[in-house]
Amino acid sequence: MKTKWIMIAVAAAALALAGAAGSAEAANPAACAGCHGANGEGKGPNPKIAGMSAGAFTSAVNAYKSGAKKHPAMNAIAKKLSAGDIAELAAFYAAK
């Protein structure tokens, strides 16, 4: 139960960060670090995104953006990202 509340708090913080920062800051890998680790290595129950192919990353983020994949924090964050933002993040994490 404690883990659930921690995850809710982390998701709320990520949403606040993305909402306050807007698209330009949301595309910053630092915005992903809170949940996915400083280098995308994965953190807690959140998956590793470092080394993920650009195509797989783009596909996953677009699925969160459209609502095809469900995760409250990721859905909210992905909706703020432009296609360019997603491409930049995809390239960044593919190179890790």
N, C-alpha and C positions, 0 to 999 in steps of 0.2 A: 504494500500500500504506500509506503514511504517513497519507493521508486516512482510510482505513478505521479505523486505530487511533485517530485523533483522534475520529472519529464514535463509536466504541465508548466512549471515555473520556467524551465529552459525554453519551451515553445513560446510562452508569453514574452519572454525577453527577446527572442529572435523576431517575433512579430513586431514588437515595439521598435527594435532596431531597424527592421526593414521599412516599417511605416514611417518612422521619423526621417530616415535617410533618403527614401525615394529610390528610384531605379538606379541612378549612378552609383550610390553607395551599396545597394543590394548586390550589384555585380562584383563588388570587391570580395575577393576570397576570404577576407577577415570576417565578413558577415556569415560565412559558412562554418568558420572555425569553432564557434560555440557548440555546435552539435556534431560536426564531422571531424574535429581535430584541427590543429594548426596547419597541418599539411594534407588534410583530407584522409588521414590514416584510419579514420573511424574512431568513434568515441562512444563508449557504453553500447546501447542497443542501436546506435546510428551507424549505417554502413560506411565502409571504406569507399571513397570516391577518387582517391589518388590512383592514377594509372588506368582509370576507366577510359575506354575509347571515347573520342569526341562524339561519335554517333550515338553510342549508348547513353552517354550523359545527356545529350540534347534530347533524345527520345524520352528519357525518364523525366526530365524537367518539364518538357512539353506535356507529358501525361499528367503531371501534377498541376500544371497551369490550366489544362482543359477540364480537370476534375476526373479524368479517366482513372487516375490513381488517387487514392484517398489517404491523406495525412493532413490534419488541420494546419500545422505550421508550414509544411512544404507547399500546400495549396495556396496559402496566403502569400508566401514569399515568391513563389513562381509566378503568380499573377502580376507581380510588380516588375518582372524582368522582361525586357524587350528581346527580340530575336538576336540582336547584337550582343546584349548582355549575356545571354545564354551561350552564344558562340565563344565569347571571351573566356567565360568560366570553363567551358568544355575544353578549350585549348589549354588553359592553365592546368586543369587536373589531369588531362591526358599526358602532359609532359612530366608529371610527378612520378 
